[in-house]
């Protein structure tokens, strides 16, 4: 990758790459990612009960089948609502993947705000499935540019952050800025990366 490219140019380039993955391949690769995420959860996160999820938008990875399995296993799932004014995320407790959502900011499906919100405690532990456009092998991430997740991670550093992407969204190295918060893991359809390993 050319280091001279700025993040705006890279976002455009990698969004085109992701959008150009044929729909049937995206479905197959999403299933592979879900399988790899489940293997990671079963090996490293057996005791985790709180999962912060994202609803797939456009050509993003879909983990909806995995979310349903987690719900069936009695896990607590929370999905974000974006505050466009403050660029902050609030998470709401979802129990029904079909009926608990409405279209929200940016055309993304968001949980109904009549649902219970996630309360954070100092000793709380949760797993955050994190979307994005570009990821690198050092577990850095470039999102869509508004900084929602970086702000959220800075406020809740104890959460375990798992980046979710297709292998075509992975590059060797990203130039990161001081406010960018690295992830703990990245899971693609063909590999698992753990930060520092």
C-alpha positions in Angstrom: 0.0 0.0 0.0 1.2 3.5 -0.8 1.8 5.3 2.5 1.3 8.7 0.7 -2.5 8.0 0.4 -4.5 9.7 3.0 -7.4 8.0 4.9 -10.0 9.7 2.7 -8.5 8.2 -0.4 -8.0 4.8 1.3 -11.6 4.7 2.5 -12.9 5.2 -1.1 -10.5 2.6 -2.5 -11.3 -0.1 0.1 -15.1 0.6 0.0 -15.0 -0.1 -3.8 -13.0 -3.3 -3.1 -15.6 -4.5 -0.6 -18.6 -3.4 -2.7 -17.1 -5.4 -5.7 -17.1 -8.7 -3.8 -20.0 -10.6 -5.4 -23.0 -11.0 -3.1 -22.8 -14.8 -3.0 -19.1 -14.6 -2.1 -19.9 -12.1 0.7 -22.5 -14.5 2.1 -20.0 -17.4 2.0 -17.2 -15.4 3.5 -19.5 -14.0 6.2 -20.4 -17.6 7.2 -16.6 -18.3 7.3 -16.0 -15.3 9.5 -18.9 -16.3 11.8 -17.4 -19.7 12.2 -14.0 -18.2 13.0 -15.5 -15.8 15.5 -17.4 -18.6 17.2 -14.1 -20.6 17.5 -12.4 -17.6 19.1 -15.3 -17.1 21.5 -15.3 -20.8 22.5 -11.5 -20.8 23.1 -10.9 -17.4 24.7 -14.2 -16.0 25.8 -16.3 -18.9 27.3 -17.4 -16.7 30.2 -18.5 -13.7 28.1 -22.2 -12.9 28.3 -22.3 -9.3 27.0 -21.8 -8.8 23.3 -21.9 -5.4 21.5 -22.8 -6.0 17.9 -23.3 -4.1 14.7 -26.1 -4.6 12.2 -24.7 -5.2 8.7 -25.0 -2.3 6.3 -24.5 -2.4 2.6 -21.6 -4.7 1.7 -20.4 -5.2 5.3 -19.9 -8.6 6.9 -23.1 -10.1 8.2 -23.0 -11.9 11.5 -26.8 -12.2 11.9 -26.7 -16.0 12.1 -24.0 -15.8 14.8 -26.0 -13.2 16.7 -29.0 -15.6 16.6 -26.9 -18.4 18.0 -25.7 -16.2 20.8 -29.3 -15.2 21.6 -30.3 -18.8 21.6 -27.4 -19.5 24.1 -28.8 -16.9 26.5 -26.2 -14.2 25.8 -27.1 -10.5 26.1 -26.8 -8.6 22.8 -26.6 -4.9 22.4 -26.7 -2.8 19.2 -25.7 0.8 18.7 -27.7 4.0 18.1 -25.6 6.8 16.6 -26.0 10.3 18.0 -25.2 12.3 14.8 -24.8 15.6 16.8 -22.2 14.3 19.3 -20.8 11.4 17.2 -21.3 9.1 20.1 -22.8 5.6 20.4 -25.4 4.3 22.8 -26.1 0.6 23.0 -29.6 -1.0 23.4 -30.5 -4.5 24.5 -31.9 -6.5 21.6 -33.8 -9.8 22.1 -35.4 -10.2 18.7 -33.4 -9.7 15.5 -36.5 -9.3 13.4 -38.7 -6.9 15.4 -36.4 -4.8 17.6 -35.0 -2.6 14.8 -35.9 0.5 12.9 -34.0 2.4 10.2 -31.8 5.0 11.9 -28.9 7.3 11.1 -27.2 6.9 7.8 -29.9 4.3 6.7 -28.5 1.7 9.1 -30.8 -0.5 11.1 -30.8 0.6 14.8 -32.5 -0.8 17.9 -35.7 0.8 19.0 -34.9 3.3 21.7 -37.7 2.0 23.9 -35.4 -0.9 24.6 -33.1 -1.1 27.7 -29.8 0.7 27.4 -26.5 -0.8 28.4 -25.2 0.4 31.7 -21.5 0.3 32.2 -19.8 -0.6 35.4 -16.1 -0.3 36.3 -15.8 -4.1 36.4 -18.0 -4.9 33.5 -16.6 -7.0 30.7 -18.0 -7.3 27.2 -17.0 -8.2 23.6 -17.4 -5.6 20.9 -17.8 -6.8 17.3 -16.4 -3.8 15.4 -17.0 -2.9 11.8 -14.8 -0.8 9.6 -13.4 -0.2 6.1 -9.7 -1.0 6.5 -7.7 -3.1 9.0 -4.0 -3.9 9.3 -2.0 -6.7 10.7 -1.2 -4.7 13.9 -4.9 -4.6 14.7 -5.4 -1.0 13.6 -8.7 0.1 12.0 -10.0 2.8 9.7 -13.7 3.3 9.9 -16.0 5.7 8.1 -14.4 8.9 9.4 -16.8 10.1 12.1 -14.9 8.6 15.0 -17.8 6.9 16.8 -16.0 3.8 17.8 -12.8 5.4 18.7 -14.6 7.7 21.1 -16.6 4.8 22.6 -13.4 2.7 23.0 -11.6 5.6 24.7 -14.4 5.8 27.2 -14.6 2.0 27.8 -11.1 0.6 27.6 -11.9 -2.7 29.4 -14.1 -3.9 26.5 -12.5 -6.6 24.2 -12.5 -5.2 20.7 -12.8 -7.7 17.8 -12.5 -6.3 14.3 -14.7 -8.0 11.7 -13.8 -7.9 8.0 -13.3 -9.7 4.8 -9.7 -10.6 3.9 -9.7 -8.0 1.1 -10.1 -5.3 3.7 -6.8 -6.2 5.4 -3.6 -4.4 4.6 0.0 -4.7 5.9 0.2 -1.3 7.6 -2.0 1.7 8.3 -0.8 5.1 9.4 -2.7 5.8 12.6 -3.3 9.0 14.6 -3.1 9.6 18.3 -6.9 9.2 18.8 -7.1 5.9 16.9 -7.7 3.0 19.3 -6.3 -0.4 18.3 -8.3 -3.5 18.4 -7.5 -6.6 20.4 -8.3 -9.1 17.6 -9.2 -9.1 13.9 -11.2 -12.0 12.4 -11.5 -12.4 8.6 -12.7 -15.3 6.5 -9.2 -16.8 6.4 -7.3 -15.7 9.4 -7.3 -14.6 13.1 -4.9 -11.8 14.2 -4.3 -11.1 17.9 -2.6 -7.8 18.7 1.0 -8.2 19.8 1.3 -11.7 18.5 
